[in-house]
Amino acid sequence: MLLALGLFTRPVAFLLCGEMAVAYFMAHFPRDFFPANNGGDAAILFCFVFLYLFFAGPGAFAVDNRESARA
């Protein structure tokens, strides 16, 4: 929910990226190396999307941007 609102985008995206990486390596990686063969392609996709959001930061309409504009 925080990520959808744009509140604390970078820390939340970092935590979610790590969570998806742990989920992939605990549940999918032991079955096979390749994500397409072990069913972990969605976990890898979300991991990299969250990693992108961590580096890109919140968008123009994020709550984080509105808070910094008022201060």
PQR file of N, CA, C, O and H, with PARSE charges and radii, in Angstrom:
ATOM      1  N   MET A   1       0.830  -1.182   0.000 -0.4000 1.5000
ATOM      2  CA  MET A   1       0.000   0.000   0.000 -0.0000 2.0000
ATOM      3  C   MET A   1       0.880   1.254   0.000  0.5500 1.7000
ATOM      4  O   MET A   1       0.573   2.225  -0.690 -0.5500 1.4000
ATOM      5  N   LEU A   2       1.971   1.236   0.769 -0.4000 1.5000
ATOM      6  CA  LEU A   2       2.863   2.394   0.810 -0.0000 2.0000
ATOM      7  C   LEU A   2       3.480   2.660  -0.560  0.5500 1.7000
ATOM      8  O   LEU A   2       3.645   3.812  -0.963 -0.5500 1.4000
ATOM      9  H   LEU A   2       2.222   0.447   1.330  0.4000 1.0000
ATOM     10  N   LEU A   3       3.813   1.604  -1.258 -0.4000 1.5000
ATOM     11  CA  LEU A   3       4.424   1.761  -2.577 -0.0000 2.0000
ATOM     12  C   LEU A   3       3.422   2.332  -3.576  0.5500 1.7000
ATOM     13  O   LEU A   3       3.792   3.148  -4.420 -0.5500 1.4000
ATOM     14  H   LEU A   3       3.679   0.669  -0.931  0.4000 1.0000
ATOM     15  N   ALA A   4       2.179   1.922  -3.494 -0.4000 1.5000
ATOM     16  CA  ALA A   4       1.153   2.433  -4.398 -0.0000 2.0000
ATOM     17  C   ALA A   4       0.879   3.918  -4.146  0.5500 1.7000
ATOM     18  O   ALA A   4       0.597   4.662  -5.086 -0.5500 1.4000
ATOM     19  H   ALA A   4       1.879   1.259  -2.808  0.4000 1.0000
ATOM     20  N   LEU A   5       0.958   4.346  -2.907 -0.4000 1.5000
ATOM     21  CA  LEU A   5       0.748   5.759  -2.587 -0.0000 2.0000
ATOM     22  C   LEU A   5       1.977   6.614  -2.876  0.5500 1.7000
ATOM     23  O   LEU A   5       1.871   7.825  -3.072 -0.5500 1.4000
ATOM     24  H   LEU A   5       1.187   3.742  -2.144  0.4000 1.0000
ATOM     25  N   GLY A   6       3.119   5.986  -2.898 -0.4000 1.5000
ATOM     26  CA  GLY A   6       4.346   6.740  -3.094 -0.0000 2.0000
ATOM     27  C   GLY A   6       4.898   7.289  -1.792  0.5500 1.7000
ATOM     28  O   GLY A   6       5.604   8.298  -1.784 -0.5500 1.4000
ATOM     29  H   GLY A   6       3.205   5.003  -2.738  0.4000 1.0000
ATOM     30  N   LEU A   7       4.580   6.635  -0.708 -0.4000 1.5000
ATOM     31  CA  LEU A   7       5.051   7.056   0.607 -0.0000 2.0000
ATOM     32  C   LEU A   7       6.185   6.130   1.028  0.5500 1.7000
ATOM     33  O   LEU A   7       6.015   4.912   1.071 -0.5500 1.4000
ATOM     34  H   LEU A   7       4.007   5.815  -0.714  0.4000 1.0000
ATOM     35  N   PHE A   8       7.345   6.711   1.341 -0.4000 1.5000
ATOM     36  CA  PHE A   8       8.551   5.934   1.671 -0.0000 2.0000
ATOM     37  C   PHE A   8       8.885   4.939   0.556  0.5500 1.7000
ATOM     38  O   PHE A   8       9.115   3.757   0.815 -0.5500 1.4000
ATOM     39  H   PHE A   8       7.483   7.700   1.306  0.4000 1.0000
ATOM     40  N   THR A   9       8.907   5.425  -0.675 -0.4000 1.5000
ATOM     41  CA  THR A   9       9.058   4.563  -1.838 -0.0000 2.0000
ATOM     42  C   THR A   9      10.372   3.802  -1.839  0.5500 1.7000
ATOM     43  O   THR A   9      10.381   2.587  -2.035 -0.5500 1.4000
ATOM     44  H   THR A   9       8.720   6.385  -0.885  0.4000 1.0000
ATOM     45  N   ARG A  10      11.464   4.488  -1.625 -0.4000 1.5000
ATOM     46  CA  ARG A  10      12.771   3.809  -1.711 -0.0000 2.0000
ATOM     47  C   ARG A  10      12.969   2.740  -0.640  0.5500 1.7000
ATOM     48  O   ARG A  10      13.370   1.629  -0.983 -0.5500 1.4000
ATOM     49  H   ARG A  10      11.456   5.475  -1.466  0.4000 1.0000
ATOM     50  N   PRO A  11      12.708   3.014   0.640 -0.5600 1.5000
ATOM     51  CA  PRO A  11      12.895   1.944   1.622  0.2800 2.0000
ATOM     52  C   PRO A  11      11.942   0.764   1.430  0.5500 1.7000
ATOM     53  O   PRO A  11      12.334  -0.390   1.602 -0.5500 1.4000
ATOM     54  N   VAL A  12      10.702   1.055   1.076 -0.4000 1.5000
ATOM     55  CA  VAL A  12       9.725  -0.016   0.876 -0.0000 2.0000
ATOM     56  C   VAL A  12      10.096  -0.852  -0.342  0.5500 1.7000
ATOM     57  O   VAL A  12       9.993  -2.078  -0.299 -0.5500 1.4000
ATOM     58  H   VAL A  12      10.383   1.993   0.936  0.4000 1.0000
ATOM     59  N   ALA A  13      10.523  -0.216  -1.419 -0.4000 1.5000
ATOM     60  CA  ALA A  13      10.929  -0.963  -2.615 -0.0000 2.0000
ATOM     61  C   ALA A  13      12.154  -1.822  -2.327  0.5500 1.7000
ATOM     62  O   ALA A  13      12.260  -2.940  -2.833 -0.5500 1.4000
ATOM     63  H   ALA A  13      10.607   0.780  -1.454  0.4000 1.0000
ATOM     64  N   PHE A  14      13.082  -1.309  -1.517 -0.4000 1.5000
ATOM     65  CA  PHE A  14      14.260  -2.098  -1.156 -0.0000 2.0000
ATOM     66  C   PHE A  14      13.874  -3.335  -0.351  0.5500 1.7000
ATOM     67  O   PHE A  14      14.386  -4.426  -0.597 -0.5500 1.4000
ATOM     68  H   PHE A  14      12.996  -0.401  -1.106  0.4000 1.0000
ATOM     69  N   LEU A  15      12.974  -3.161   0.607 -0.4000 1.5000
ATOM     70  CA  LEU A  15      12.525  -4.301   1.405 -0.0000 2.0000
ATOM     71  C   LEU A  15      11.766  -5.324   0.562  0.5500 1.7000
ATOM     72  O   LEU A  15      11.956  -6.529   0.728 -0.5500 1.4000
ATOM     73  H   LEU A  15      12.558  -2.274   0.808  0.4000 1.0000
ATOM     74  N   LEU A  16      10.917  -4.852  -0.331 -0.4000 1.5000
ATOM     75  CA  LEU A  16      10.167  -5.771  -1.180 -0.0000 2.0000
ATOM     76  C   LEU A  16      11.067  -6.490  -2.171  0.5500 1.7000
ATOM     77  O   LEU A  16      10.832  -7.657  -2.485 -0.5500 1.4000
ATOM     78  H   LEU A  16      10.763  -3.873  -0.466  0.4000 1.0000
ATOM     79  N   CYS A  17      12.095  -5.811  -2.667 -0.4000 1.5000
ATOM     80  CA  CYS A  17      13.055  -6.452  -3.556 -0.0000 2.0000
ATOM     81  C   CYS A  17      13.775  -7.585  -2.836  0.5500 1.7000
ATOM     82  O   CYS A  17      13.926  -8.679  -3.381 -0.5500 1.4000
ATOM     83  H   CYS A  17      12.287  -4.863  -2.412  0.4000 1.0000
ATOM     84  N   GLY A  18      14.211  -7.323  -1.625 -0.4000 1.5000
ATOM     85  CA  GLY A  18      14.865  -8.363  -0.841 -0.0000 2.0000
ATOM     86  C   GLY A  18      13.934  -9.510  -0.505  0.5500 1.7000
ATOM     87  O   GLY A  18      14.344 -10.670  -0.503 -0.5500 1.4000
ATOM     88  H   GLY A  18      14.088  -6.435  -1.182  0.4000 1.0000
ATOM     89  N   GLU A  19      12.690  -9.188  -0.224 -0.4000 1.5000
ATOM     90  CA  GLU A  19      11.713 -10.229   0.085 -0.0000 2.0000
ATOM     91  C   GLU A  19      11.475 -11.138  -1.116  0.5500 1.7000
ATOM     92  O   GLU A  19      11.370 -12.355  -0.967 -0.5500 1.4000
ATOM     93  H   GLU A  19      12.358  -8.245  -0.225  0.4000 1.0000
ATOM     94  N   MET A  20      11.390 -10.551  -2.292 -0.4000 1.5000
ATOM     95  CA  MET A  20      11.176 -11.362  -3.492 -0.0000 2.0000
ATOM     96  C   MET A  20      12.412 -12.189  -3.843  0.5500 1.7000
ATOM     97  O   MET A  20      12.288 -13.305  -4.347 -0.5500 1.4000
ATOM     98  H   MET A  20      11.475  -9.562  -2.412  0.4000 1.0000
ATOM     99  N   ALA A  21      13.600 -11.650  -3.579 -0.4000 1.5000
ATOM    100  CA  ALA A  21      14.823 -12.422  -3.819 -0.0000 2.0000
ATOM    101  C   ALA A  21      14.890 -13.620  -2.870  0.5500 1.7000
ATOM    102  O   ALA A  21      15.243 -14.722  -3.288 -0.5500 1.4000
ATOM    103  H   ALA A  21      13.700 -10.743  -3.170  0.4000 1.0000
ATOM    104  N   VAL A  22      14.558 -13.411  -1.615 -0.4000 1.5000
ATOM    105  CA  VAL A  22      14.548 -14.516  -0.651 -0.0000 2.0000
ATOM    106  C   VAL A  22      13.488 -15.547  -1.037  0.5500 1.7000
ATOM    107  O   VAL A  22      13.732 -16.751  -0.952 -0.5500 1.4000
ATOM    108  H   VAL A  22      14.272 -12.515  -1.275  0.4000 1.0000
ATOM    109  N   ALA A  23      12.332 -15.083  -1.453 -0.4000 1.5000
ATOM    110  CA  ALA A  23      11.276 -16.009  -1.870 -0.0000 2.0000
ATOM    111  C   ALA A  23      11.719 -16.843  -3.065  0.5500 1.7000
ATOM    112  O   ALA A  23      11.441 -18.041  -3.125 -0.5500 1.4000
ATOM    113  H   ALA A  23      12.134 -14.105  -1.522  0.4000 1.0000
ATOM    114  N   TYR A  24      12.402 -16.222  -4.009 -0.4000 1.5000
ATOM    115  CA  TYR A  24      12.873 -16.967  -5.178 -0.0000 2.0000
ATOM    116  C   TYR A  24      13.902 -18.014  -4.774  0.5500 1.7000
ATOM    117  O   TYR A  24      13.811 -19.171  -5.183 -0.5500 1.4000
ATOM    118  H   TYR A  24      12.628 -15.249  -3.960  0.4000 1.0000
ATOM    119  N   PHE A  25      14.878 -17.608  -3.972 -0.4000 1.5000
ATOM    120  CA  PHE A  25      15.949 -18.543  -3.635 -0.0000 2.0000
ATOM    121  C   PHE A  25      15.501 -19.632  -2.658  0.5500 1.7000
ATOM    122  O   PHE A  25      16.102 -20.706  -2.626 -0.5500 1.4000
ATOM    123  H   PHE A  25      14.952 -16.668  -3.639  0.4000 1.0000
ATOM    124  N   MET A  26      14.470 -19.381  -1.871 -0.4000 1.5000
ATOM    125  CA  MET A  26      13.985 -20.415  -0.957 -0.0000 2.0000
ATOM    126  C   MET A  26      13.010 -21.374  -1.635  0.5500 1.7000
ATOM    127  O   MET A  26      13.054 -22.578  -1.381 -0.5500 1.4000
ATOM    128  H   MET A  26      13.982 -18.509  -1.897  0.4000 1.0000
ATOM    129  N   ALA A  27      12.140 -20.861  -2.486 -0.4000 1.5000
ATOM    130  CA  ALA A  27      11.077 -21.697  -3.033 -0.0000 2.0000
ATOM    131  C   ALA A  27      11.343 -22.195  -4.454  0.5500 1.7000
ATOM    132  O   ALA A  27      10.955 -23.315  -4.784 -0.5500 1.4000
ATOM    133  H   ALA A  27      12.105 -19.884  -2.692  0.4000 1.0000
ATOM    134  N   HIS A  28      11.978 -21.414  -5.285 -0.4000 1.5000
ATOM    135  CA  HIS A  28      12.092 -21.772  -6.691 -0.0000 2.0000
ATOM    136  C   HIS A  28      13.476 -22.247  -7.106  0.5500 1.7000
ATOM    137  O   HIS A  28      13.593 -23.181  -7.899 -0.5500 1.4000
ATOM    138  H   HIS A  28      12.293 -20.504  -5.017  0.4000 1.0000
ATOM    139  N   PHE A  29      14.514 -21.627  -6.591 -0.4000 1.5000
ATOM    140  CA  PHE A  29      15.873 -21.939  -7.016 -0.0000 2.0000
ATOM    141  C   PHE A  29      16.285 -23.393  -6.770  0.5500 1.7000
ATOM    142  O   PHE A  29      17.000 -23.957  -7.597 -0.5500 1.4000
ATOM    143  H   PHE A  29      14.418 -20.868  -5.947  0.4000 1.0000
ATOM    144  N   PRO A  30      15.861 -24.027  -5.660 -0.5600 1.5000
ATOM    145  CA  PRO A  30      16.267 -25.424  -5.473  0.2800 2.0000
ATOM    146  C   PRO A  30      15.724 -26.387  -6.533  0.5500 1.7000
ATOM    147  O   PRO A  30      16.299 -27.455  -6.740 -0.5500 1.4000
ATOM    148  N   ARG A  31      14.637 -26.028  -7.202 -0.4000 1.5000
ATOM    149  CA  ARG A  31      14.072 -26.906  -8.233 -0.0000 2.0000
ATOM    150  C   ARG A  31      14.900 -26.913  -9.506  0.5500 1.7000
ATOM    151  O   ARG A  31      15.143 -27.972 -10.085 -0.5500 1.4000
ATOM    152  H   ARG A  31      14.170 -25.160  -7.035  0.4000 1.0000
ATOM    153  N   ASP A  32      15.338 -25.727  -9.950 -0.4000 1.5000
ATOM    154  CA  ASP A  32      16.094 -25.613 -11.196 -0.0000 2.0000
ATOM    155  C   ASP A  32      16.787 -24.255 -11.211  0.5500 1.7000
ATOM    156  O   ASP A  32      16.418 -23.355 -10.457 -0.5500 1.4000
ATOM    157  H   ASP A  32      15.141 -24.867  -9.479  0.4000 1.0000
ATOM    158  N   PHE A  33      17.786 -24.113 -12.068 -0.4000 1.5000
ATOM    159  CA  PHE A  33      18.542 -22.865 -12.146 -0.0000 2.0000
ATOM    160  C   PHE A  33      17.773 -21.770 -12.875  0.5500 1.7000
ATOM    161  O   PHE A  33      17.797 -20.613 -12.456 -0.5500 1.4000
ATOM    162  H   PHE A  33      18.086 -24.845 -12.680  0.4000 1.0000
ATOM    163  N   PHE A  34      17.100 -22.121 -13.948 -0.4000 1.5000
ATOM    164  CA  PHE A  34      16.440 -21.129 -14.804 -0.0000 2.0000
ATOM    165  C   PHE A  34      15.029 -20.809 -14.314  0.5500 1.7000
ATOM    166  O   PHE A  34      14.263 -21.721 -14.001 -0.5500 1.4000
ATOM    167  H   PHE A  34      17.081 -23.061 -14.289  0.4000 1.0000
ATOM    168  N   PRO A  35      14.678 -19.519 -14.244 -0.5600 1.5000
ATOM    169  CA  PRO A  35      13.353 -19.134 -13.740  0.2800 2.0000
ATOM    170  C   PRO A  35      12.197 -19.660 -14.585  0.5500 1.7000
ATOM    171  O   PRO A  35      11.125 -19.934 -14.046 -0.5500 1.4000
ATOM    172  N   ALA A  36      12.383 -19.805 -15.877 -0.4000 1.5000
ATOM    173  CA  ALA A  36      11.299 -20.305 -16.720 -0.0000 2.0000
ATOM    174  C   ALA A  36      11.013 -21.780 -16.440  0.5500 1.7000
ATOM    175  O   ALA A  36       9.891 -22.239 -16.657 -0.5500 1.4000
ATOM    176  H   ALA A  36      13.254 -19.583 -16.315  0.4000 1.0000
ATOM    177  N   ASN A  37      11.990 -22.514 -15.972 -0.4000 1.5000
ATOM    178  CA  ASN A  37      11.811 -23.936 -15.701 -0.0000 2.0000
ATOM    179  C   ASN A  37      11.331 -24.220 -14.282  0.5500 1.7000
ATOM    180  O   ASN A  37      10.716 -25.258 -14.037 -0.5500 1.4000
ATOM    181  H   ASN A  37      12.901 -22.142 -15.797  0.4000 1.0000
ATOM    182  N   ASN A  38      11.601 -23.319 -13.349 -0.4000 1.5000
ATOM    183  CA  ASN A  38      11.234 -23.604 -11.962 -0.0000 2.0000
ATOM    184  C   ASN A  38      10.008 -22.830 -11.482  0.5500 1.7000
ATOM    185  O   ASN A  38       9.640 -22.934 -10.312 -0.5500 1.4000
ATOM    186  H   ASN A  38      12.100 -22.476 -13.547  0.4000 1.0000
ATOM    187  N   GLY A  39       9.375 -22.060 -12.355 -0.4000 1.5000
ATOM    188  CA  GLY A  39       8.166 -21.329 -11.975 -0.0000 2.0000
ATOM    189  C   GLY A  39       8.432 -20.052 -11.200  0.5500 1.7000
ATOM    190  O   GLY A  39       7.510 -19.498 -10.601 -0.5500 1.4000
ATOM    191  H   GLY A  39       9.674 -21.975 -13.306  0.4000 1.0000
ATOM    192  N   GLY A  40       9.667 -19.569 -11.197 -0.4000 1.5000
ATOM    193  CA  GLY A  40      10.001 -18.387 -10.424 -0.0000 2.0000
ATOM    194  C   GLY A  40      10.132 -17.128 -11.256  0.5500 1.7000
ATOM    195  O   GLY A  40      10.721 -16.148 -10.801 -0.5500 1.4000
ATOM    196  H   GLY A  40      10.415 -20.019 -11.684  0.4000 1.0000
ATOM    197  N   ASP A  41       9.592 -17.136 -12.467 -0.4000 1.5000
ATOM    198  CA  ASP A  41       9.745 -15.965 -13.334 -0.0000 2.0000
ATOM    199  C   ASP A  41       9.014 -14.744 -12.786  0.5500 1.7000
ATOM    200  O   ASP A  41       9.494 -13.624 -12.962 -0.5500 1.4000
ATOM    201  H   ASP A  41       9.114 -17.932 -12.837  0.4000 1.0000
ATOM    202  N   ALA A  42       7.883 -14.921 -12.135 -0.4000 1.5000
ATOM    203  CA  ALA A  42       7.164 -13.776 -11.559 -0.0000 2.0000
ATOM    204  C   ALA A  42       7.937 -13.202 -10.369  0.5500 1.7000
ATOM    205  O   ALA A  42       7.983 -11.986 -10.185 -0.5500 1.4000
ATOM    206  H   ALA A  42       7.493 -15.831 -11.992  0.4000 1.0000
ATOM    207  N   ALA A  43       8.539 -14.071  -9.569 -0.4000 1.5000
ATOM    208  CA  ALA A  43       9.310 -13.602  -8.419 -0.0000 2.0000
ATOM    209  C   ALA A  43      10.521 -12.798  -8.875  0.5500 1.7000
ATOM    210  O   ALA A  43      10.832 -11.762  -8.288 -0.5500 1.4000
ATOM    211  H   ALA A  43       8.501 -15.059  -9.719  0.4000 1.0000
ATOM    212  N   ILE A  44      11.201 -13.259  -9.908 -0.4000 1.5000
ATOM    213  CA  ILE A  44      12.358 -12.531 -10.444 -0.0000 2.0000
ATOM    214  C   ILE A  44      11.911 -11.207 -11.059  0.5500 1.7000
ATOM    215  O   ILE A  44      12.574 -10.185 -10.884 -0.5500 1.4000
ATOM    216  H   ILE A  44      10.948 -14.101 -10.385  0.4000 1.0000
ATOM    217  N   LEU A  45      10.790 -11.223 -11.776 -0.4000 1.5000
ATOM    218  CA  LEU A  45      10.272  -9.997 -12.389 -0.0000 2.0000
ATOM    219  C   LEU A  45       9.965  -8.947 -11.331  0.5500 1.7000
ATOM    220  O   LEU A  45      10.382  -7.796 -11.462 -0.5500 1.4000
ATOM    221  H   LEU A  45      10.251 -12.053 -11.918  0.4000 1.0000
ATOM    222  N   PHE A  46       9.240  -9.330 -10.286 -0.4000 1.5000
ATOM    223  CA  PHE A  46       8.913  -8.384  -9.225 -0.0000 2.0000
ATOM    224  C   PHE A  46      10.155  -7.911  -8.495  0.5500 1.7000
ATOM    225  O   PHE A  46      10.231  -6.751  -8.089 -0.5500 1.4000
ATOM    226  H   PHE A  46       8.901 -10.265 -10.179  0.4000 1.0000
ATOM    227  N   CYS A  47      11.124  -8.786  -8.322 -0.4000 1.5000
ATOM    228  CA  CYS A  47      12.364  -8.398  -7.662 -0.0000 2.0000
ATOM    229  C   CYS A  47      13.050  -7.277  -8.433  0.5500 1.7000
ATOM    230  O   CYS A  47      13.480  -6.289  -7.838 -0.5500 1.4000
ATOM    231  H   CYS A  47      11.063  -9.728  -8.651  0.4000 1.0000
ATOM    232  N   PHE A  48      13.154  -7.420  -9.740 -0.4000 1.5000
ATOM    233  CA  PHE A  48      13.814  -6.394 -10.541 -0.0000 2.0000
ATOM    234  C   PHE A  48      12.968  -5.133 -10.695  0.5500 1.7000
ATOM    235  O   PHE A  48      13.517  -4.037 -10.808 -0.5500 1.4000
ATOM    236  H   PHE A  48      12.804  -8.222 -10.224  0.4000 1.0000
ATOM    237  N   VAL A  49      11.656  -5.264 -10.702 -0.4000 1.5000
ATOM    238  CA  VAL A  49      10.791  -4.073 -10.747 -0.0000 2.0000
ATOM    239  C   VAL A  49      10.956  -3.269  -9.461  0.5500 1.7000
ATOM    240  O   VAL A  49      11.064  -2.044  -9.505 -0.5500 1.4000
ATOM    241  H   VAL A  49      11.209  -6.154 -10.611  0.4000 1.0000
ATOM    242  N   PHE A  50      10.976  -3.947  -8.321 -0.4000 1.5000
ATOM    243  CA  PHE A  50      11.182  -3.250  -7.057 -0.0000 2.0000
ATOM    244  C   PHE A  50      12.583  -2.654  -6.973  0.5500 1.7000
ATOM    245  O   PHE A  50      12.764  -1.583  -6.394 -0.5500 1.4000
ATOM    246  H   PHE A  50      10.888  -4.942  -8.285  0.4000 1.0000
ATOM    247  N   LEU A  51      13.572  -3.334  -7.542 -0.4000 1.5000
ATOM    248  CA  LEU A  51      14.926  -2.794  -7.568 -0.0000 2.0000
ATOM    249  C   LEU A  51      14.975  -1.533  -8.429  0.5500 1.7000
ATOM    250  O   LEU A  51      15.655  -0.570  -8.077 -0.5500 1.4000
ATOM    251  H   LEU A  51      13.425  -4.205  -8.012  0.4000 1.0000
ATOM    252  N   TYR A  52      14.260  -1.533  -9.551 -0.4000 1.5000
ATOM    253  CA  TYR A  52      14.182  -0.329 -10.378 -0.0000 2.0000
ATOM    254  C   TYR A  52      13.528   0.819  -9.606  0.5500 1.7000
ATOM    255  O   TYR A  52      14.010   1.951  -9.651 -0.5500 1.4000
ATOM    256  H   TYR A  52      13.708  -2.316  -9.837  0.4000 1.0000
ATOM    257  N   LEU A  53      12.439   0.532  -8.904 -0.4000 1.5000
ATOM    258  CA  LEU A  53      11.767   1.577  -8.133 -0.0000 2.0000
ATOM    259  C   LEU A  53      12.657   2.104  -7.015  0.5500 1.7000
ATOM    260  O   LEU A  53      12.562   3.276  -6.651 -0.5500 1.4000
ATOM    261  H   LEU A  53      12.047  -0.387  -8.868  0.4000 1.0000
ATOM    262  N   PHE A  54      13.510   1.263  -6.471 -0.4000 1.5000
ATOM    263  CA  PHE A  54      14.452   1.705  -5.448 -0.0000 2.0000
ATOM    264  C   PHE A  54      15.415   2.739  -6.018  0.5500 1.7000
ATOM    265  O   PHE A  54      15.690   3.751  -5.374 -0.5500 1.4000
ATOM    266  H   PHE A  54      13.587   0.311  -6.766  0.4000 1.0000
ATOM    267  N   PHE A  55      15.925   2.494  -7.212 -0.4000 1.5000
ATOM    268  CA  PHE A  55      16.877   3.429  -7.811 -0.0000 2.0000
ATOM    269  C   PHE A  55      16.195   4.623  -8.465  0.5500 1.7000
ATOM    270  O   PHE A  55      16.741   5.726  -8.445 -0.5500 1.4000
ATOM    271  H   PHE A  55      15.701   1.672  -7.735  0.4000 1.0000
ATOM    272  N   ALA A  56      15.010   4.427  -9.046 -0.4000 1.5000
ATOM    273  CA  ALA A  56      14.317   5.515  -9.734 -0.0000 2.0000
ATOM    274  C   ALA A  56      13.639   6.467  -8.751  0.5500 1.7000
ATOM    275  O   ALA A  56      13.545   7.667  -9.009 -0.5500 1.4000
ATOM    276  H   ALA A  56      14.567   3.531  -9.062  0.4000 1.0000
ATOM    277  N   GLY A  57      13.174   5.939  -7.641 -0.4000 1.5000
ATOM    278  CA  GLY A  57      12.510   6.780  -6.649 -0.0000 2.0000
ATOM    279  C   GLY A  57      11.044   6.995  -6.976  0.5500 1.7000
ATOM    280  O   GLY A  57      10.521   6.419  -7.929 -0.5500 1.4000
ATOM    281  H   GLY A  57      13.251   4.965  -7.431  0.4000 1.0000
ATOM    282  N   PRO A  58      10.390   7.818  -6.190 -0.5600 1.5000
ATOM    283  CA  PRO A  58       8.965   8.059  -6.397  0.2800 2.0000
ATOM    284  C   PRO A  58       8.710   8.921  -7.629  0.5500 1.7000
ATOM    285  O   PRO A  58       9.586   9.663  -8.074 -0.5500 1.4000
ATOM    286  N   GLY A  59       7.518   8.813  -8.163 -0.4000 1.5000
ATOM    287  CA  GLY A  59       7.144   9.594  -9.329 -0.0000 2.0000
ATOM    288  C   GLY A  59       6.720  11.002  -8.962  0.5500 1.7000
ATOM    289  O   GLY A  59       6.857  11.432  -7.817 -0.5500 1.4000
ATOM    290  H   GLY A  59       6.807   8.210  -7.801  0.4000 1.0000
ATOM    291  N   ALA A  60       6.211  11.702  -9.939 -0.4000 1.5000
ATOM    292  CA  ALA A  60       5.850  13.105  -9.751 -0.0000 2.0000
ATOM    293  C   ALA A  60       4.645  13.286  -8.827  0.5500 1.7000
ATOM    294  O   ALA A  60       4.535  14.307  -8.149 -0.5500 1.4000
ATOM    295  H   ALA A  60       6.100  11.353 -10.869  0.4000 1.0000
ATOM    296  N   PHE A  61       3.750  12.313  -8.795 -0.4000 1.5000
ATOM    297  CA  PHE A  61       2.530  12.442  -8.002 -0.0000 2.0000
ATOM    298  C   PHE A  61       2.605  11.713  -6.664  0.5500 1.7000
ATOM    299  O   PHE A  61       1.576  11.511  -6.019 -0.5500 1.4000
ATOM    300  H   PHE A  61       3.840  11.483  -9.346  0.4000 1.0000
ATOM    301  N   ALA A  62       3.787  11.321  -6.241 -0.4000 1.5000
ATOM    302  CA  ALA A  62       3.950  10.568  -5.002 -0.0000 2.0000
ATOM    303  C   ALA A  62       3.747  11.462  -3.785  0.5500 1.7000
ATOM    304  O   ALA A  62       3.968  12.672  -3.838 -0.5500 1.4000
ATOM    305  H   ALA A  62       4.623  11.486  -6.765  0.4000 1.0000
ATOM    306  N   VAL A  63       3.329  10.852  -2.711 -0.4000 1.5000
ATOM    307  CA  VAL A  63       3.140  11.590  -1.461 -0.0000 2.0000
ATOM    308  C   VAL A  63       4.496  12.090  -0.936  0.5500 1.7000
ATOM    309  O   VAL A  63       4.570  13.147  -0.310 -0.5500 1.4000
ATOM    310  H   VAL A  63       3.149   9.869  -2.668  0.4000 1.0000
ATOM    311  N   ASP A  64       5.551  11.336  -1.191 -0.4000 1.5000
ATOM    312  CA  ASP A  64       6.892  11.775  -0.768 -0.0000 2.0000
ATOM    313  C   ASP A  64       7.244  13.129  -1.350  0.5500 1.7000
ATOM    314  O   ASP A  64       7.846  13.952  -0.659 -0.5500 1.4000
ATOM    315  H   ASP A  64       5.491  10.477  -1.699  0.4000 1.0000
ATOM    316  N   ASN A  65       6.894  13.382  -2.575 -0.4000 1.5000
ATOM    317  CA  ASN A  65       7.205  14.666  -3.205 -0.0000 2.0000
ATOM    318  C   ASN A  65       6.367  15.801  -2.628  0.5500 1.7000
ATOM    319  O   ASN A  65       6.836  16.935  -2.530 -0.5500 1.4000
ATOM    320  H   ASN A  65       6.406  12.714  -3.136  0.4000 1.0000
ATOM    321  N   ARG A  66       5.170  15.509  -2.259 -0.4000 1.5000
ATOM    322  CA  ARG A  66       4.311  16.550  -1.686 -0.0000 2.0000
ATOM    323  C   ARG A  66       4.783  16.940  -0.288  0.5500 1.7000
ATOM    324  O   ARG A  66       4.687  18.108   0.088 -0.5500 1.4000
ATOM    325  H   ARG A  66       4.789  14.588  -2.338  0.4000 1.0000
ATOM    326  N   GLU A  67       5.281  16.001   0.473 -0.4000 1.5000
ATOM    327  CA  GLU A  67       5.787  16.301   1.814 -0.0000 2.0000
ATOM    328  C   GLU A  67       7.020  17.185   1.747  0.5500 1.7000
ATOM    329  O   GLU A  67       7.154  18.110   2.548 -0.5500 1.4000
ATOM    330  H   GLU A  67       5.359  15.052   0.167  0.4000 1.0000
ATOM    331  N   SER A  68       7.915  16.924   0.819 -0.4000 1.5000
ATOM    332  CA  SER A  68       9.142  17.721   0.732 -0.0000 2.0000
ATOM    333  C   SER A  68       8.851  19.114   0.172  0.5500 1.7000
ATOM    334  O   SER A  68       9.599  20.051   0.451 -0.5500 1.4000
ATOM    335  H   SER A  68       7.806  16.172   0.168  0.4000 1.0000
ATOM    336  N   ALA A  69       7.799  19.266  -0.598 -0.4000 1.5000
ATOM    337  CA  ALA A  69       7.476  20.580  -1.162 -0.0000 2.0000
ATOM    338  C   ALA A  69       6.912  21.514  -0.082  0.5500 1.7000
ATOM    339  O   ALA A  69       7.081  22.730  -0.174 -0.5500 1.4000
ATOM    340  H   ALA A  69       7.191  18.505  -0.824  0.4000 1.0000
ATOM    341  N   ARG A  70       6.255  20.967   0.923 -0.4000 1.5000
ATOM    342  CA  ARG A  70       5.671  21.787   1.983 -0.0000 2.0000
ATOM    343  C   ARG A  70       6.692  22.241   3.008  0.5500 1.7000
ATOM    344  O   ARG A  70       6.535  23.291   3.631 -0.5500 1.4000
ATOM    345  H   ARG A  70       6.119  19.980   0.997  0.4000 1.0000
ATOM    346  N   ALA A  71       7.727  21.457   3.180 -0.4000 1.5000
ATOM    347  CA  ALA A  71       8.708  21.781   4.230 -0.0000 2.0000
ATOM    348  C   ALA A  71       9.642  22.883   3.858  0.5500 1.7000
ATOM    349  O   ALA A  71      10.510  23.250   4.649 -0.5500 1.4000
ATOM    350  H   ALA A  71       7.855  20.604   2.674  0.4000 1.0000
TER
END
